């Protein structure tokens, strides 16, 4: 059993406490994407919070205060207001949501609420003390709570006032249903898996995933490495990927991982052909080429068809699949084929499939396959740290069974 996951699974859940007549403060994750007109383009994170919110309404909490961040503002910024989230939540709940611009000034109005009123505070990162885990801000938030519920997996790796500090000033602190489902899904993939286990890892940089690759080697049977980070591994084996992104400072580490994998009997698969282009934004020269024959000045932007076929065959041979990171620049239609096709194959497999990381989730949504995955994580950095074997700070402060 993975000790860190076992510890986190011991956190009490919302079902373990009585919320009737209680003031409930829920840390949610409404960090949703907005377009230039402040319209929400994907409300997945809001819909994932509904189960916990509805439970508190159904069990007659006195009121339900929701706290979330949006983006990374340094000060108040109307472009990052949670007002659009309040409107979308009203539509989903089919009832009025009280929106509080500044809870420090409007606290008395909040404290008067009852009849399971749902209240959403403005972006908590508008307050300087949030990211600094200010005790003063944590105490201010705690004034509104008899029960603290953390249901923001996407922010659970942060020691912030609303995810960590506030719990120290509230008598009862538990995990929401989303937080519990996340930890249970990863436990199934890592602690009680059906072998063979495949890790699909991609994205831009090796540096951001070195700890994951190092720590997960003893737990998996096969690893597919795609995306720009595969260039560093390819160069570590002596292949020149021309103008493609390579982290030269991590070549030795890449060689070490390849050697450790070989000793552990873990098979690593790298692309052997790619889609290469002369420019990301306005390419005039796009070609499919073997990785050892990329033209001077071109960069790898996607895995090639032969690599895709090989990766699909590896997927078919696996019974548990963990995927974090796209295979290329999937945001651009012409460079998304590798990631999208692989998403279809993973979704069609008979394996237990868990998808984590913001870009990967976006790619799976773009492929229309989110509902066909066993579990889609709402956390990017949080899921990465969990796969690395870390205990997420949010779980440290929750009551344990």
Residue pairs with C-beta under 8 A, 6 or more apart in sequence:
1 191
2 187
2 190
2 191
2 389
4 386
4 389
4 390
4 391
5 183
5 186
5 187
5 190
5 191
5 386
6 187
6 191
7 391
7 395
8 183
8 391
8 392
8 395
9 183
9 184
9 187
10 400
10 401
11 174
11 175
11 179
11 180
11 183
11 395
11 398
11 399
11 400
11 401
12 174
12 175
12 398
12 399
12 400
12 401
13 174
13 175
13 176
13 177
13 180
14 52
14 55
14 56
14 149
14 174
14 175
14 176
14 177
16 174
16 399
16 401
17 147
17 172
17 174
18 59
19 55
19 56
19 59
19 60
19 61
19 147
20 59
20 60
20 61
21 60
21 61
21 62
22 61
22 62
22 146
22 147
23 61
23 62
23 63
23 65
23 144
23 145
23 146
23 147
24 56
24 61
24 62
24 63
24 64
24 65
24 145
24 146
24 147
24 149
25 65
25 67
25 141
25 142
25 144
25 145
25 147
25 148
25 149
25 166
25 170
26 49
26 52
26 53
26 56
26 64
26 65
26 66
26 67
26 149
26 150
26 151
26 176
27 67
27 68
27 148
27 149
27 150
27 151
27 152
27 155
27 162
27 163
27 166
28 45
28 46
28 49
28 52
28 53
28 66
28 67
28 68
28 151
28 152
28 176
29 45
29 48
29 49
29 68
29 151
29 152
29 153
29 154
29 155
29 378
29 379
30 45
30 46
30 49
30 66
30 68
30 70
30 82
30 85
30 89
30 120
31 45
31 68
31 69
31 70
31 71
31 154
31 155
32 40
32 41
32 42
32 43
32 44
32 45
32 46
32 70
32 84
32 85
33 40
33 41
33 42
34 40
34 41
34 79
34 84
35 41
38 79
38 81
38 83
38 84
39 84
40 46
40 84
40 85
40 88
42 362
42 365
43 88
43 92
44 361
44 365
44 370
44 378
45 154
45 378
46 85
46 88
46 89
46 92
47 92
48 178
48 378
49 66
49 151
49 176
49 178
50 92
50 93
51 177
51 178
52 149
52 151
52 176
52 177
52 178
53 64
53 66
53 93
53 118
54 93
55 177
56 64
56 116
56 149
57 64
57 93
57 116
57 118
60 116
61 116
61 147
62 113
62 114
62 116
63 110
63 113
63 114
63 115
63 116
63 117
63 118
63 119
64 116
64 117
64 118
64 119
65 110
65 119
65 120
65 121
65 144
65 145
66 89
66 118
66 119
66 120
66 121
67 121
67 124
67 141
67 162
68 82
68 85
68 120
68 121
68 123
68 124
68 152
69 123
69 124
69 125
69 130
69 155
69 162
70 80
70 81
70 82
70 85
70 123
70 125
71 77
71 80
71 123
71 125
72 125
73 80
73 123
73 125
73 126
75 126
75 128
76 126
77 126
80 123
80 125
81 122
81 123
82 99
82 120
82 121
82 122
82 123
83 99
85 120
86 97
86 99
86 120
89 97
89 118
89 120
90 96
90 97
93 118
95 118
96 118
97 118
97 119
97 120
98 109
98 110
98 113
98 117
98 118
98 119
98 120
99 119
99 120
99 122
100 106
100 109
100 110
100 119
100 120
100 121
100 122
101 122
102 122
103 110
103 121
103 122
103 140
103 141
103 144
104 140
107 140
107 143
107 144
110 119
110 144
111 143
111 144
113 119
124 130
124 160
124 161
124 162
125 131
127 137
127 161
128 134
129 136
129 137
129 138
129 161
130 137
130 160
130 161
130 162
131 158
131 160
132 161
133 159
133 160
133 161
133 164
133 165
134 161
134 165
135 165
137 161
137 165
138 161
138 162
138 165
138 166
138 168
138 169
139 169
141 161
141 162
141 166
142 148
142 166
142 169
142 170
145 166
145 170
146 170
146 171
146 172
147 170
147 171
147 172
147 173
147 174
148 166
148 167
148 170
148 172
148 173
148 174
149 173
149 174
149 175
149 176
150 156
150 163
150 167
150 173
150 174
150 175
150 176
150 179
150 394
150 398
151 175
151 176
151 177
151 178
151 179
152 163
152 178
152 179
152 394
153 178
153 179
153 182
153 377
153 378
153 379
153 382
153 383
154 378
154 379
154 380
154 381
154 382
155 162
155 163
155 379
155 382
155 394
156 163
156 179
156 379
156 382
156 392
156 393
156 394
156 395
157 379
157 381
157 382
157 385
157 386
157 390
157 392
157 393
157 394
158 164
158 393
158 394
159 165
159 393
163 393
163 394
164 393
164 394
164 396
164 397
167 173
167 397
167 398
168 397
172 399
173 397
173 398
173 399
174 398
174 399
175 183
175 395
175 398
178 378
179 394
181 375
182 377
182 378
182 379
182 382
182 383
183 386
183 395
185 354
185 374
185 375
185 377
186 354
186 377
186 383
186 386
186 387
188 352
188 354
189 197
189 320
189 322
189 352
189 354
189 375
190 219
190 322
190 387
193 319
193 320
193 352
194 319
194 320
194 351
194 352
195 221
195 319
195 320
196 221
196 222
196 317
196 318
196 319
196 320
197 219
197 220
197 221
197 222
197 318
197 319
197 320
197 321
197 322
198 220
198 221
198 222
198 223
198 224
198 314
198 315
198 317
198 318
198 320
198 321
198 322
198 351
199 216
199 220
199 222
199 223
199 224
199 321
199 322
199 323
199 324
200 223
200 224
200 226
200 311
200 315
200 321
200 322
200 323
200 324
200 325
200 342
200 346
201 209
201 212
201 213
201 223
201 224
201 225
201 226
201 227
201 229
201 323
201 324
201 325
202 225
202 226
202 227
202 229
202 230
202 324
202 325
202 326
202 327
202 328
202 339
202 360
203 209
203 227
203 228
203 229
203 324
203 325
203 326
203 357
203 359
204 227
204 228
204 229
204 245
205 228
205 229
205 245
205 247
206 229
206 232
206 233
206 247
206 250
206 253
206 254
207 247
207 249
207 250
208 384
209 229
209 324
209 325
209 384
210 250
210 253
210 257
211 388
212 324
212 384
212 387
212 388
213 223
213 257
214 257
214 260
215 387
215 388
215 389
216 387
216 388
216 389
217 257
217 260
217 261
217 264
217 266
218 264
220 266
220 322
221 265
221 266
221 267
221 318
222 266
222 267
222 268
222 269
222 314
222 317
222 318
223 261
223 266
223 267
223 268
223 269
224 268
224 269
224 311
224 314
225 233
225 268
225 269
225 270
226 271
226 303
226 307
226 311
226 325
226 326
226 327
226 328
226 338
226 342
227 325
227 326
227 327
227 328
228 244
228 245
228 300
229 247
229 325
230 270
230 271
230 300
231 241
231 244
231 245
231 246
231 300
232 246
232 247
232 248
232 250
232 251
232 254
233 254
233 257
233 258
233 268
233 270
234 241
234 270
234 271
234 291
235 241
235 246
235 248
235 251
235 254
236 251
236 252
236 254
236 255
236 258
237 258
237 270
239 291
239 292
240 292
240 294
241 274
241 291
241 294
241 300
242 276
242 294
242 295
242 296
242 297
242 298
242 299
243 296
243 297
243 298
243 299
244 276
244 294
244 298
244 299
244 300
245 299
257 268
258 268
261 267
261 268
269 310
269 311
269 314
270 291
271 291
271 300
271 303
271 304
271 307
272 290
272 291
272 304
272 306
272 307
272 310
273 288
273 289
273 290
273 291
273 303
273 304
273 305
273 306
273 307
274 288
274 289
274 291
274 294
274 300
274 301
274 302
274 303
274 304
274 307
275 286
275 287
275 288
275 300
275 301
275 302
275 303
275 304
275 328
275 335
275 337
275 338
276 286
276 287
276 288
276 289
276 294
276 295
276 298
276 299
276 300
276 301
277 283
277 285
277 286
277 287
277 298
277 299
277 301
277 335
278 284
278 285
278 286
278 297
278 298
278 299
280 299
280 301
280 329
280 332
283 334
285 295
285 298
286 334
287 295
287 298
288 304
288 305
289 295
289 298
289 304
290 304
291 300
294 300
300 328
301 328
301 329
301 332
301 335
302 327
302 328
302 329
302 330
302 335
302 336
302 337
302 338
302 339
303 311
303 327
303 328
303 338
304 338
307 338
308 327
308 337
308 338
308 341
308 342
311 327
311 342
311 345
312 341
312 342
312 345
315 321
315 342
315 345
315 346
315 349
315 351
316 345
316 349
318 349
318 351
319 350
319 351
319 352
320 351
320 352
321 346
321 349
321 351
321 352
321 353
321 354
322 354
322 356
322 387
323 346
323 353
323 354
323 355
323 356
323 357
323 360
324 355
324 356
324 357
324 360
324 383
324 384
324 387
325 357
325 359
325 360
326 339
326 359
326 360
326 363
327 338
327 339
327 342
328 335
328 336
328 338
328 339
329 335
329 336
330 336
330 338
330 339
330 340
330 359
330 362
330 363
330 366
336 363
336 366
339 363
339 367
340 363
340 366
340 367
343 363
343 364
343 367
343 369
344 367
344 369
346 353
346 355
346 369
346 373
347 353
347 364
347 367
347 369
347 372
347 373
348 372
351 374
352 374
353 373
353 374
353 375
354 373
354 374
354 375
354 376
354 377
355 361
355 364
355 370
355 373
355 375
355 376
355 377
356 377
356 379
356 380
356 383
356 384
356 387
357 377
357 380
357 383
357 384
358 380
359 380
361 370
361 376
361 377
361 378
364 370
364 373
364 376
370 376
377 383
379 386
382 392
385 392
386 392
